[in-house]
Amino acid sequence: MKKTLFITYGLLIVLTASTALISNSMSVSRLTIILIIGLSAVKFLLISFKFMELKKANAFWKVSLISVLGLIVLGIIL
């Protein structure tokens, strides 16, 4: 249990550093925005399922969280 939390935390740090590198190294374009939003969505899901223990919640909450996240990301990209 503790090992998976450290792995998740390390992955969150890598994703955050990747987001910072992408935002600093690339010019502002549609691809840059999609990459940053995608990485942020992955980080949101990691935090929700690992640290907020959503994986133990009812299936309704899992589906509704992923659906709302998908709608938000789709709305931002379009």
Secondary structure, 3 states (H helix, E strand, C coil): CHHHHHHHHHHHHHHHHHHHHHHHHCCCCHHHHHHHHHHHHHHHHHHHHHHCCHHHCCHHHHHHHHHHHHHHHHHHHC
